[in-house]
Amino acid sequence: MSQTRIVFVGTYTEPILFGTGQILRGKGQGIHIYRFDTSSGALEPHGVAEGVRNPSYLAIHPSRRYLYAVNEMKEFEGRPSGAISAFTLDPDTGQLSFINQKPTHGTDPCHVSVMHDGQSVLVANFASGSVCVLPIGPDGSLGDATDVVQHHGSSIDPVRQAGPHAHAATPDIDGRFVFVPDLGLDKVMIYGLDAARGLLKPHTTPWVETRPGAGPRQVVMHPGGRFAYLINELDSTMTAFRYDSERGMLQEIQTLSTLPDAFDGKSTGAEVQITPSGDLLYGSNRGHDSLVIFAVNQADGTLTRIGHVSTQGHIPRSFTVDPDGNWVLVANQDTDNIAVFQVDHGTGALALAGVAPHVPTPVCVKVL
């Protein structure tokens, strides 16, 4: 018997200048909505929430009643800032209805996450290198920012790391600490969260450093809460950490390449995701245009690279694992398609189920 889920795809709707100097022409009309058949892997268009500027990254509220999208822009309401938009979400139809929009107090916001208690959102502003906290009202609306933390510094790459570039903001399982990988600093910044006041508190150990030039991009927590995994953009590596949840401390276990040993071309890391069972970890390679597959040792958190699978398109910017852990959907930003893979839980392999064409400039994909 087939089961249908709703899929939301964040897109670029207008030209955007990246930190690499590349200008990408956005083709999206807003947040694109699809129906996903979890028996066959078929993905069918189901509508568009139009009139949303560059809704590049999305997050779904724990209640499944609201959706939040960053508006990746360099100017908002006449000031240097991006924005974040709130929507009501009908979990049966997938229909989105605009609620309100707030500035993120930093330019080119590229990542949003919702705290586990559903009381606030965290936004990473890439171009300006800051992280912002905004409260969520009882109706899902966003309030004015309660905190904005600006990063400072640089690292060894004179082009990509001349200043701070916060790339994500991810809470731990308990919602007590927040991790912000900063590509420009080669650091994962660590903050305590004052949830009642919506403030990020300086941690006693304010960061963990990566290798120089690594370019940390995104963190995912192991569902068991004892480990964390970081994908590094610039050197295409994956770092495994042991996590002390009481002290909010990360301790590096190992760092492995996300690329095949024989590959000598140009590629950068992007998204990292883990299955709900915590036994498989994936990372996307833009350039090699693949997903790397790691087996996770649940006892000590170490990784073993199983292999790679082609994403059937160019620049796999983002991907997601469905809530049941059976499917992986990959957004190929520059070839306007989404590849759908079925997970083999015995071997860890990903089997291609199909490719949905005509998905304009997909940046982020989320399954309800």
C-alpha positions, 0 to 999 in steps of 0.5 A: 500500500502506497503512502504519500508524503509532502516535500518542500523545495527551497529555491533561488528565484533571482540572481545571487552572488556567491562567496566564490564570485560566481553569480547564479541565475535563480529560476524558482518561483518560490517554495515548490511543493511535491507529493512523494510516493514512499512505495515507488519513490515517485515525486510529482509537482503539487504546487508553488508558494509564490512571491517568496524571494530566494527561499533557499533553506527551509525548516519545519516546526516540530508541530508540523504546522509551520514552515520557515524559510530564509530569504537569502538576500544582501538587502532587506527594507533598505538595510544590509540584511537578509530576511526569514519568512514564516508560513502556516502549513497544512500537513494534509495538503502541503498548502503554505500561507504566509504569516510574516517576515523579519530581518535576520540582521546579517546578509545572505542568511543560508541556514535556518533551524527550529529549536526542539521546543518550537519556541525559536529559530536560529539563522546563520548569516553567511556573508556577514558572519553572524547568527541570529535568534528569533522567537516564535509566537503561539500562531507560528509568527516570528518576533523581532530578533532577541539576539544577534552574535557577530563573528570576527576573524579569518583563516588561511584562504585569502578568498574564501576565508578573508572574514567570518562566514557562519554557515549553519546553526544547529542545536544539540539533542537537549536544546542546551547548546548550539553549534555554528560552523564558521567557514571563514574561521575554521572553527565550530563556535559553541554557544549555550542557549538561554531559551527563556530569553532567546540569548546565545551565551558565550561557552566556557570553551567557545569553539573547536578548531578544524584543520586550517583551510577545512572550511566547516559548513554543517553539523548533524547530531547523532540521534543518540546524542553522544556524537556529532558529525561535521562536513567541511566544505573547502577540503571535502572532509567529514569530521566525527566528534565525541560529544559531552552533552553535560559540558557542551564539549566536542572532541574530535575522533577522526577526519576522513575524506568525502571523495574517492581516493583517486579523484583529483578534480575540484569539489567542495562539501555541502550537506551532511545528514544521518539516518534516524537509526544513526547507522548511516551518514551521508555527505554531498560532494559538489564537483564530484557530484556524489553522495559519500556513504559512511557506516557509523559505529554506534559504540564509539562514533567512528566512521567507515567509508562504504562508497559513493553514488552519483547524484544524477546531476550537477552541484548537489547543494542539499539532500535529506533523509525521509523521516522513516529513514528509507529514502534519500532525496538530493537537490541538484542545484545547477541541473534543476532536478531531484534524484531519489534513492532507496536505502538498503539498510543491510549494505548501506547502499543507495539504489536510484529510484528515479530523477524528477526533472524540471525542479528549478534551481533546487537548493534545499529539500525537506520531507514532511 
